[in-house]
Amino acid sequence: MGEVSWPSESELNSVKKKVAEMSGRDAKEVRVVVSPYRISPLGAHIDHQGGTVSAMTINKGILLGFVPSNDSQVVIQSGQFKGEVRFCVDEIQLPKNAIKLNNLNQQNGYGPGEECSWGNYSRGAIYALRKSGNHIRRGITGFIDGAEGLDSSGLSSSAAVGVAYLLAFESSNNLIVDPEENIEYDRLIENEYLGLKNGILDQSAILLSSYGYLTCMNCKTKEHKLVQAPEINSQYNLGKNMKFKILLAFSGLKQALTTNPGYNRRVTECQEAARILLQASGNEWLEPLLSNVASEVYDKHKCKLDPILAKRAEHYFSENKRVLNGLDYWASGNLEEFGKLISASGLSSIQNYECGSEPLIQLYKILVKAPGVYGARFSGAGFRGCCIAFVDANRALDATSFVEKEYTMLQPELASQINGGKVVLICDAGDCARVI
């Protein structure tokens, strides 16, 4: 892989210019948070159960330009949504206020992130920081924007936004916060302030990833490690110039997790499966998470689960194994076997976790057949958004043409809504979130 190519100087200058116009300050005073989107090659839908996951960032994401305010005032504009967010950091922030606002906006026809609700992540960041004992006295004047022409659904754009605001407020208030603390702060934004029952995969990947490495995290213990690919492995075309690309294939479906009951329902189903298995093994005192269920306990007592809960548990235990096996393949430079596990993860998401809509399942099947593709699966929760694929760098263009042609034939209306029919975007790996 070459050097990280995002953000470009022109992208940085554009954001700085906008903030300078908003604030009346010199563009040289503007700081920029670079908060990348993430992908998870292996570890689908198990982070909320304390499973082990893998992740890396890509060279696309959120840019938040800002200057510290001279007072507590926060003023934010967006390159993607209308309106302007204004509030003071010393206002009392309660999670129920944001949840009620989200519900009200949906009743009035606004989608999450649109118009009146897109500023909730900035308020959530203040809530998380203040709840954790940090003294936030200064606000920001800022401008936030996502990657141009990129539908970020399925790439954890919500976590990227939350992390961006955390880093901006911390920088403006001279706070020194380590990545592990910010992982917890972003969890507070999403779980408590916005009411989403997700785990810590997304923010962990965004904050802990390092260019050229695969990030592995145990979501139960919070321990993580960075696994480097081998420097030289001619058999699999890897090394310092790892010859693969990442394909993002967009379905055209758009719906946020906070409005999709399927996501939270499946989390509850996993917890119920854990409760039954723990009770059967005499460990009902443990928290009902599947990571608290030993594999031998699962094998012995899975017959006690009804068909739906049995599928959820089977996905968890099989996916956890795929992650651990995948780390070995990555470390040895075997992208072919690594890719097969990714595709198996995608199939389990469809058959056992049952989270794929018809367009996404079609897109997954097309990607698996595309020339040069090592493996593919849904990215994100699987109810909307995109699929990801690892592909031989030399065949990325061929794979792109194949996928766009096949998907457009099956879903012409959805495909036409995706950035002028550009269904696939070719990306490289990225780096962690940072202030520059």
ChimeraX attribute file (.defattr): number of C-alpha atoms within 10 A of each C-alpha:
attribute: neighborCount
match mode: 1-to-1
recipient: residues
	/A:1	16
	/A:2	11
	/A:3	12
	/A:4	16
	/A:5	13
	/A:6	18
	/A:7	17
	/A:8	10
	/A:9	9
	/A:10	9
	/A:11	13
	/A:12	20
	/A:13	17
	/A:14	14
	/A:15	23
	/A:16	26
	/A:17	17
	/A:18	20
	/A:19	28
	/A:20	22
	/A:21	11
	/A:22	17
	/A:23	18
	/A:24	9
	/A:25	14
	/A:26	13
	/A:27	20
	/A:28	10
	/A:29	13
	/A:30	24
	/A:31	22
	/A:32	26
	/A:33	24
	/A:34	26
	/A:35	31
	/A:36	36
	/A:37	32
	/A:38	34
	/A:39	27
	/A:40	25
	/A:41	28
	/A:42	30
	/A:43	26
	/A:44	30
	/A:45	27
	/A:46	27
	/A:47	23
	/A:48	20
	/A:49	21
	/A:50	22
	/A:51	27
	/A:52	28
	/A:53	28
	/A:54	27
	/A:55	24
	/A:56	28
	/A:57	31
	/A:58	23
	/A:59	21
	/A:60	26
	/A:61	27
	/A:62	25
	/A:63	25
	/A:64	28
	/A:65	31
	/A:66	32
	/A:67	26
	/A:68	22
	/A:69	18
	/A:70	12
	/A:71	12
	/A:72	16
	/A:73	17
	/A:74	20
	/A:75	19
	/A:76	21
	/A:77	22
	/A:78	18
	/A:79	13
	/A:80	15
	/A:81	16
	/A:82	12
	/A:83	15
	/A:84	14
	/A:85	20
	/A:86	14
	/A:87	15
	/A:88	17
	/A:89	24
	/A:90	16
	/A:91	11
	/A:92	10
	/A:93	18
	/A:94	14
	/A:95	20
	/A:96	13
	/A:97	12
	/A:98	21
	/A:99	19
	/A:100	12
	/A:101	16
	/A:102	24
	/A:103	16
	/A:104	14
	/A:105	18
	/A:106	15
	/A:107	10
	/A:108	9
	/A:109	9
	/A:110	15
	/A:111	19
	/A:112	20
	/A:113	17
	/A:114	16
	/A:115	17
	/A:116	19
	/A:117	22
	/A:118	21
	/A:119	22
	/A:120	23
	/A:121	25
	/A:122	24
	/A:123	26
	/A:124	26
	/A:125	30
	/A:126	28
	/A:127	25
	/A:128	25
	/A:129	22
	/A:130	17
	/A:131	14
	/A:132	13
	/A:133	8
	/A:134	15
	/A:135	16
	/A:136	19
	/A:137	16
	/A:138	21
	/A:139	26
	/A:140	26
	/A:141	22
	/A:142	29
	/A:143	24
	/A:144	23
	/A:145	17
	/A:146	22
	/A:147	19
	/A:148	14
	/A:149	11
	/A:150	17
	/A:151	22
	/A:152	22
	/A:153	26
	/A:154	27
	/A:155	28
	/A:156	23
	/A:157	22
	/A:158	23
	/A:159	28
	/A:160	27
	/A:161	27
	/A:162	25
	/A:163	33
	/A:164	30
	/A:165	26
	/A:166	25
	/A:167	24
	/A:168	26
	/A:169	25
	/A:170	21
	/A:171	20
	/A:172	20
	/A:173	18
	/A:174	12
	/A:175	13
	/A:176	9
	/A:177	13
	/A:178	9
	/A:179	17
	/A:180	14
	/A:181	12
	/A:182	21
	/A:183	22
	/A:184	16
	/A:185	25
	/A:186	30
	/A:187	26
	/A:188	23
	/A:189	28
	/A:190	24
	/A:191	15
	/A:192	19
	/A:193	24
	/A:194	22
	/A:195	18
	/A:196	19
	/A:197	18
	/A:198	20
	/A:199	21
	/A:200	22
	/A:201	31
	/A:202	28
	/A:203	30
	/A:204	30
	/A:205	31
	/A:206	32
	/A:207	24
	/A:208	22
	/A:209	26
	/A:210	20
	/A:211	20
	/A:212	23
	/A:213	21
	/A:214	24
	/A:215	24
	/A:216	27
	/A:217	25
	/A:218	18
	/A:219	21
	/A:220	17
	/A:221	10
	/A:222	13
	/A:223	11
	/A:224	16
	/A:225	14
	/A:226	18
	/A:227	17
	/A:228	18
	/A:229	22
	/A:230	16
	/A:231	14
	/A:232	15
	/A:233	15
	/A:234	9
	/A:235	8
	/A:236	14
	/A:237	17
	/A:238	21
	/A:239	17
	/A:240	14
	/A:241	13
	/A:242	21
	/A:243	16
	/A:244	23
	/A:245	20
	/A:246	21
	/A:247	24
	/A:248	27
	/A:249	29
	/A:250	31
	/A:251	28
	/A:252	23
	/A:253	19
	/A:254	15
	/A:255	15
	/A:256	17
	/A:257	23
	/A:258	18
	/A:259	15
	/A:260	14
	/A:261	9
	/A:262	15
	/A:263	19
	/A:264	16
	/A:265	12
	/A:266	19
	/A:267	19
	/A:268	16
	/A:269	18
	/A:270	26
	/A:271	21
	/A:272	19
	/A:273	26
	/A:274	27
	/A:275	21
	/A:276	19
	/A:277	29
	/A:278	24
	/A:279	15
	/A:280	16
	/A:281	14
	/A:282	10
	/A:283	15
	/A:284	14
	/A:285	9
	/A:286	13
	/A:287	14
	/A:288	22
	/A:289	23
	/A:290	26
	/A:291	22
	/A:292	19
	/A:293	20
	/A:294	13
	/A:295	11
	/A:296	9
	/A:297	14
	/A:298	23
	/A:299	12
	/A:300	12
	/A:301	15
	/A:302	20
	/A:303	11
	/A:304	14
	/A:305	18
	/A:306	10
	/A:307	11
	/A:308	15
	/A:309	23
	/A:310	20
	/A:311	21
	/A:312	28
	/A:313	25
	/A:314	17
	/A:315	25
	/A:316	28
	/A:317	19
	/A:318	14
	/A:319	27
	/A:320	23
	/A:321	16
	/A:322	21
	/A:323	24
	/A:324	16
	/A:325	15
	/A:326	24
	/A:327	21
	/A:328	15
	/A:329	18
	/A:330	21
	/A:331	17
	/A:332	18
	/A:333	24
	/A:334	19
	/A:335	24
	/A:336	18
	/A:337	16
	/A:338	25
	/A:339	25
	/A:340	18
	/A:341	25
	/A:342	30
	/A:343	23
	/A:344	18
	/A:345	28
	/A:346	30
	/A:347	21
	/A:348	22
	/A:349	25
	/A:350	20
	/A:351	14
	/A:352	20
	/A:353	25
	/A:354	18
	/A:355	21
	/A:356	20
	/A:357	14
	/A:358	12
	/A:359	21
	/A:360	27
	/A:361	21
	/A:362	16
	/A:363	25
	/A:364	29
	/A:365	18
	/A:366	18
	/A:367	31
	/A:368	22
	/A:369	15
	/A:370	23
	/A:371	18
	/A:372	19
	/A:373	25
	/A:374	23
	/A:375	27
	/A:376	33
	/A:377	33
	/A:378	34
	/A:379	27
	/A:380	23
	/A:381	23
	/A:382	26
	/A:383	25
	/A:384	26
	/A:385	25
	/A:386	30
	/A:387	27
	/A:388	28
	/A:389	28
	/A:390	27
	/A:391	28
	/A:392	21
	/A:393	20
	/A:394	12
	/A:395	15
	/A:396	23
	/A:397	18
	/A:398	14
	/A:399	25
	/A:400	22
	/A:401	15
	/A:402	17
	/A:403	24
	/A:404	20
	/A:405	16
	/A:406	16
	/A:407	24
	/A:408	16
	/A:409	11
	/A:410	13
	/A:411	15
	/A:412	13
	/A:413	12
	/A:414	17
	/A:415	22
	/A:416	14
	/A:417	14
	/A:418	19
	/A:419	15
	/A:420	9
	/A:421	17
	/A:422	18
	/A:423	26
	/A:424	24
	/A:425	16
	/A:426	17
	/A:427	17
	/A:428	20
	/A:429	26
	/A:430	25
	/A:431	26
	/A:432	22
	/A:433	27
	/A:434	16
	/A:435	15
	/A:436	10
